[in-house]
Amino acid sequence: MTDTNNTVLIHKLTDDATLPNRQHPDDAGADITSIEDITLEPGERRLVGTGLSIAFPIGWLCYVVPRSGLAAKHGITIVNAPGLVDAGYRGELKVILLNTGSEKFEIHKGDRIAQLVFQRCELPVFSEADTLPESIRGNGGFGSTGKN
């Protein structure tokens, strides 16, 4: 059953965890912060804890997405962007950060490291079929529409 309620429950796993926060009331993304002091060397990736777990309604999904300022200024991004959090997950939210820059980057407890973006999603029923209906594209895959 899909729940149309849009309440997200937040559980702080540590006292130094920070609740997600929108910088502006109409922002789609809510910033999440690190609970660790770390140094990311150039080319290094690291799983960074937020000290938060969440619960939100079935029929919604949560994406963990990079912060554009960190990416533009320092080359800090998320390896599996967007990271997908399913409605049933109750573990700690962690972010896989990657330093694509040429200099080491310091992250301190309380620094904003990523954003949460929520979206409604359909949960289709899968049905096995012997054949599929024809389409204009057919089985044309990667690069099938050409370069230009």
Backbone torsions as a table, in degrees:
resi	resn	phi	psi	omega
1	MET	NA	135.8	178.6
2	THR	-90.6	131.0	179.1
3	ASP	-99.5	127.1	-179.1
4	THR	-89.9	-0.3	174.7
5	ASN	-63.4	140.9	179.9
6	ASN	-112.7	30.7	178.1
7	THR	-86.2	131.0	175.2
8	VAL	-110.3	120.9	177.2
9	LEU	-87.5	134.0	-178.5
10	ILE	-118.1	131.4	175.5
11	HIS	-118.1	121.4	176.0
12	LYS	-82.6	118.8	-179.1
13	LEU	-83.1	-19.8	177.5
14	THR	-136.6	155.8	-179.4
15	ASP	-65.4	-27.8	-177.4
16	ASP	-90.1	4.4	175.4
17	ALA	-70.3	150.1	-179.2
18	THR	-117.3	134.9	177.4
19	LEU	-63.7	146.9	175.1
20	PRO	-55.5	144.5	-174.7
21	ASN	-142.3	131.9	172.3
22	ARG	-87.5	134.4	178.7
23	GLN	-73.4	-29.3	177.4
24	HIS	-132.3	144.3	-175.3
25	PRO	-56.2	-28.6	-177.4
26	ASP	-99.7	10.4	176.6
27	ASP	-68.0	138.3	175.6
28	ALA	-74.8	-35.4	-177.4
29	GLY	-94.5	142.4	174.8
30	ALA	-112.8	124.0	-177.2
31	ASP	-67.8	141.4	171.8
32	ILE	-121.4	152.7	-171.2
33	THR	-120.1	162.0	177.5
34	SER	-80.2	147.2	170.2
35	ILE	-107.8	13.2	-176.4
36	GLU	-127.1	152.1	166.3
37	ASP	-97.9	119.8	-180.0
38	ILE	-141.7	160.6	171.7
39	THR	-118.8	125.7	175.7
40	LEU	-100.2	114.1	176.7
41	GLU	-75.9	159.1	176.8
42	PRO	-54.3	131.5	-179.7
43	GLY	80.7	-5.3	-177.7
44	GLU	-85.5	144.3	172.3
45	ARG	-119.6	149.6	-176.6
46	ARG	-151.0	140.5	173.8
47	LEU	-84.1	118.7	-173.7
48	VAL	-115.0	128.2	-178.8
49	GLY	-79.4	150.0	176.0
50	THR	-111.9	-14.1	-178.0
51	GLY	72.1	17.6	-178.3
52	LEU	-122.4	145.7	164.1
53	SER	-127.5	153.7	-173.9
54	ILE	-135.0	160.0	171.9
55	ALA	-139.0	133.2	178.6
56	PHE	-144.0	163.8	-171.2
57	PRO	-64.6	148.1	169.8
58	ILE	-60.6	141.5	-175.7
59	GLY	95.5	3.0	174.1
60	TRP	-122.3	159.9	171.0
61	LEU	-134.2	162.1	178.2
62	CYS	-126.9	126.2	173.3
63	TYR	-101.6	137.1	169.7
64	VAL	-99.8	116.9	-173.4
65	VAL	-123.2	156.3	179.6
66	PRO	-66.6	158.5	171.3
67	ARG	-91.2	126.5	-173.8
68	SER	-62.5	-36.2	179.3
69	GLY	-63.6	-41.9	177.6
70	LEU	-64.4	-38.6	180.0
71	ALA	-68.7	-47.6	-175.9
72	ALA	-69.0	-42.5	-174.2
73	LYS	-85.8	-31.6	-171.1
74	HIS	-129.9	-5.0	-179.1
75	GLY	74.7	22.0	-179.3
76	ILE	-93.1	124.0	-178.5
77	THR	-138.4	-175.4	178.4
78	ILE	-111.6	128.6	-174.7
79	VAL	-57.6	-48.5	-174.9
80	ASN	-102.0	37.2	-175.6
81	ALA	-65.3	131.9	-9.2
82	PRO	-81.2	142.7	173.3
83	GLY	-76.6	137.0	-177.1
84	LEU	-103.7	127.1	173.3
85	VAL	-109.7	122.2	178.8
86	ASP	-83.2	154.5	-176.4
87	ALA	-59.5	-26.9	-177.6
88	GLY	-88.4	-6.3	-177.3
89	TYR	-75.3	132.0	-178.8
90	ARG	-124.8	8.1	178.6
91	GLY	-80.8	-179.9	179.4
92	GLU	-66.6	136.5	171.7
93	LEU	-73.2	123.2	176.6
94	LYS	-126.8	152.9	-175.6
95	VAL	-122.2	129.9	178.2
96	ILE	-91.0	93.8	-178.9
97	LEU	-85.7	147.5	178.4
98	LEU	-133.0	131.4	175.7
99	ASN	-95.1	104.3	178.3
100	THR	-90.7	-1.2	-178.5
101	GLY	-80.5	-178.2	-178.3
102	SER	-102.3	1.0	179.8
103	GLU	-126.5	153.4	176.5
104	LYS	-66.1	154.3	-177.6
105	PHE	-131.5	128.3	-179.0
106	GLU	-92.4	132.9	173.1
107	ILE	-120.6	132.0	-178.9
108	HIS	-115.9	156.9	175.7
109	LYS	-51.3	133.4	179.2
110	GLY	90.2	-8.9	176.9
111	ASP	-71.5	139.3	176.7
112	ARG	-73.4	124.9	-173.8
113	ILE	-119.0	-17.9	-177.6
114	ALA	-164.7	179.1	177.9
115	GLN	-130.7	150.4	172.0
116	LEU	-102.9	132.1	176.1
117	VAL	-127.3	126.3	-178.3
118	PHE	-104.8	147.9	-178.8
119	GLN	-150.7	142.6	171.8
120	ARG	-70.2	148.3	178.7
121	CYS	-143.2	147.9	175.6
122	GLU	-82.3	145.5	176.5
123	LEU	-115.5	84.6	-174.3
124	PRO	-68.8	159.1	173.0
125	VAL	-95.0	131.6	-179.6
126	PHE	-92.0	136.7	-179.2
127	SER	-134.2	124.3	179.4
128	GLU	-69.7	139.9	179.9
129	ALA	-131.6	144.9	176.5
130	ASP	-70.6	-35.1	177.4
131	THR	-141.6	164.6	177.5
132	LEU	-113.4	152.2	177.2
133	PRO	-64.4	150.1	178.6
134	GLU	-67.0	154.4	173.8
135	SER	-141.7	166.1	178.8
136	ILE	-63.4	-42.7	-177.7
137	ARG	-72.1	-35.9	-177.9
138	GLY	65.4	-135.1	-177.5
139	ASN	-99.8	17.3	177.2
140	GLY	-62.5	122.5	-175.2
141	GLY	-111.2	-138.2	-174.9
142	PHE	-54.0	123.7	176.9
143	GLY	75.6	6.9	-174.4
144	SER	-70.7	-16.1	179.5
145	THR	-95.8	4.2	176.0
146	GLY	93.2	-178.1	-174.3
147	LYS	-88.6	-36.2	-174.7
148	ASN	-105.2	NA	NA
